Amino acid sequence: MHSIIFATNNKNKVEEIRSVLKDSFQIISLKEAGIDIDIPEPYDTLEENAREKSGTIHALTGKDCFSEDTGLEVTALNNEPGVRSARYAGDENDFKKNIEKLLLNLNGIENRNARFRTVISLMLHGIEYQFEGICEGNITKEESGNNGFGYDAVFIPDGSTKTFAEMSMEEKNKFSHRKKATAKFVAFLNNQNGKN
């Protein structure tokens, strides 16, 4: 089985990716790979931040790896919080505060359209490939649900009446931006494996 390092310290993201991949590939987290670093995300785009993370781990290990960067883009807020989604209310990555700030900034605004966008950066044999997944939806006026993480409790994907935080992992994967990007990533890897 092809093993590949996932350049993240976020255990929720590791679980979500594993739930999509099932047994196709062995996903190794940074912790499992014995790598204890926090990779900065200094850039203004998801694409560049994802590349920074996968490039850093590839340079460190020489092994195949991938990373992802995800942002919540809210139409009425000029696509904020976007690339700063995790640090919207400050550098401590406190999603309770991030949600509070988001709802405050949307107070009185009727247009609640938003989308989650994920960019996966794959370093395979030293070459980078990128895959994008988008989930359109809207922001609720209050939090609902206890599952998921990040902004899941205030995001309802198009085609559903539930927030991501009210869904099981299986339900979320029917809509998820991360699932869509991962599906493209897996199809590409399977295709590469077929050529070898």
N, C-alpha and C positions, 0 to 999 in steps of 0.2 A: 504493500500500500504506500502510495506517495505521501510522505510526511512534509509538512510545510509550517513554518513559524508564522504565527499571527502577531504582528508587532503592536500589541496593546496590553495595557495593565487593567483594562475594564472587563471584569469577569462576566458582566451581563452581556457584553458584545460577543465574548467567546462562546457563551451558552447559546446565544441566538444564531451565530454562524454554524455551530455544531448541529443545531436542530434542523438547519437547512441542508447541510452537507450529508447528514446521517453517517454512513460508513464509507463514503466515496474517498475521503482523504483523512489522514491523521493530522488534526490541527494541534499544534503545540503552542501554548501561550508563552509569553516572555518569562513568566515565573517558572514554568515547567522546563524551559530551555536554560534556566539558571542565569537569566539576564535581568539585572536589577537596575534599570535606568528609566528615567522619565524623559521621553523625547519631546522637545519643544515643538510648538505649532506656531511659528513666527509669521506665517504668510497670510495674505489677504484672500486666498482662494482655497477651497477644499482640495482641489487638484494638487496644488503645491505642498500643502500640509501632508497629504497622504504620501506624496513622493518623498518628502523629508523623512517620514517615519520608516517606510520600507527601505529607502536608500541607506539610512543609518544602520538598520539591523543587518542588511546585506553586507555592508562594509565591515561590520563587526564580526559576522559569522561566516561569510562566504556562501551561505546556504540560501535556498529558495525561501522566500518569505512574502508576506503581503500585509498591507495595512489598510485602514479605511478612515476617512474623515466624513462626518455627517453634520449637516446643518439644518436648522429649521428656518425657512425663509417665509416671512409674513408680508404679504403684498402691501398692506396699508402702512407698514413700517419700513418701506424701501428695502424689503428683503432682509431686515434684521430679524433675529440676532445672527443668522447666517453662520459665517465662519467662527464667530465668537459665541456660539450657542452654549457651550459648556461653561463659559466665563462671562456670561451676559451681565450678571449682577456683581461680578468681582472675580478675582483670580482663584478663589477657594473651591470652584466647581460645585457650588451649593445649589442643587436644582430646585429646592423649595424657594429660595430667594430668586432664582432665575424665573420661575413661574410667576411669582408675585410681581416681579418687575414687568414681565410680559403682559399680564392681565391689567396691570395699572396703565401701561402704555396704550392698551387697546380700549380702555374705559371710554364708553360713549361712541366708539367707532362701530358702524354697522358692518362694514366689509371685514369679515374674519377669515378670508381666504388665506391659505398657507400651504406650504409643501415641505416635506422632508426630502432632502437630497443626500445621497450617499455616493462617495467616490472611492472605489477600491483601487489601490496601486499594488500591482503584482511585480515582484522581481523574480524572473525565471531565467536561470542560466545567465544572469548578469544583464538581462534586458528588461526594461520596464514596460508594462502594459496597464492601461486603465479601463475601468468599467463603471458605468453610472446607473444608479437606480433612483427613481422619483416616485413619491406617493403624494398625490394631491389631496387636500382636505380642508378643514377649517378649525379655528380655535374656539373652544367653548368659553362660556363666561365664568365658569367655576370648575374646579377639579372634580373628577369622578373616576373611581376605580383604584385598585391597590396593586395591580400587576405592572410589569414593565419598569421603565426607568426614564430619567430625563423628563421630556415634555409629554410623555405618553398620556398623562391624566387630563390633559387639556386639548388633545388632538383627536378629531374624528375624521377618519379617512373617507373620501368620497365612496358612496355605495354602502355605507354602514350608518347605524344610529348609535354605535358604541364608541367610546374613546379606546385608544390602544390599551390603556390601563384596565379596561373592563373586559379585555379579551384574553383567552388562553393563547399560548405561544402558537398553536396550530392556526387559530383564527387570525392572529396578527400576521402570520406568514402569508396569508392570502392577499394581503394588501401591501406588506412592508417594502419600503424603499431598499432596506438592507437585503431583503430576500431577492428583489429584482436585480440588484447589482451582483449579488452572490450567484444567482442563476447564470448570468452572463459569464462570470468568472469561472464557474464550474464547467460550463459548456466549452469554454476555451481550453481549460486544463485537460478535459476529456479528449478533446480534439488533438491536443499536443501529445497526450499519452498514446493515442491511436497511431500517431505518426512515428513514434519511437519503436 
